[in-house]
Amino acid sequence: MLKSVEGVFKNGAIELSEVPSDVVESRVIVTFLEAKPVQFTPQIMYFGMFADSNQQSTEEDFKIAEFHGDFGDELDWS
């Protein structure tokens, strides 16, 4: 059986994003992926930002303002 689980190597340890429920003990192969910097462009949508433009908010505006968790807060936002 092959099962892939994403994780992060930090401070000499591997932290899995999920614990496989059906695996008690198994051999593993660890592959380190190329580290890519996280590019985060904060964009804040606020009430009335289109008040002067006679334009209503679009679905794209709300996608820009959508919260995706704080990177590195070690909380599971999935």
C-alpha positions in Angstrom: 0.0 0.0 0.0 1.3 3.5 -0.8 -0.1 6.5 0.9 1.1 10.1 0.6 0.8 12.6 3.4 2.0 16.2 3.2 4.1 17.6 6.0 6.8 20.1 7.0 10.4 19.5 8.1 11.1 21.9 10.9 13.6 21.9 13.8 14.9 18.5 12.8 11.5 16.8 12.9 8.8 16.0 10.3 5.3 17.4 11.2 2.6 15.7 9.2 -0.4 17.7 8.1 -2.6 14.6 8.9 -2.1 11.4 10.7 -3.0 8.4 8.6 -5.8 6.5 10.4 -5.1 3.1 8.9 -1.3 3.0 9.4 0.2 1.8 12.7 3.7 1.2 11.5 5.3 1.4 8.1 8.5 2.1 6.3 8.7 5.5 4.7 10.5 7.5 2.1 11.0 11.2 2.7 11.4 13.4 -0.3 12.4 17.1 0.3 10.7 19.4 -2.2 12.2 22.6 -3.4 11.5 25.3 -0.9 9.5 28.1 -2.4 8.9 31.3 -0.5 5.3 31.9 0.3 4.1 35.0 -1.6 1.4 36.7 0.4 -0.1 40.0 -0.8 -2.4 41.3 1.9 -5.4 42.9 0.5 -8.1 44.2 2.8 -11.7 44.8 1.7 -13.6 47.2 3.9 -17.2 48.3 4.1 -17.9 51.1 1.6 -14.7 50.8 -0.4 -16.8 51.1 -3.6 -19.1 53.8 -2.3 -17.7 56.5 -4.6 -17.5 54.4 -7.7 -21.1 53.3 -8.2 -19.8 49.8 -8.4 -21.1 46.9 -6.3 -18.8 44.3 -4.7 -18.2 41.3 -6.9 -17.5 37.7 -6.0 -13.9 38.3 -6.9 -13.7 41.1 -4.3 -14.8 38.6 -1.6 -12.3 36.0 -2.9 -9.6 38.6 -2.3 -10.7 39.2 1.2 -11.2 35.5 2.1 -9.3 34.3 5.1 -7.0 31.3 4.5 -5.5 31.0 8.0 -2.2 32.5 9.3 0.8 30.7 7.9 2.9 29.4 10.6 0.4 29.6 13.5 0.4 25.7 13.7 -3.4 25.5 13.6 -5.2 23.3 11.1 -7.4 25.5 9.0 -8.4 22.8 6.6 
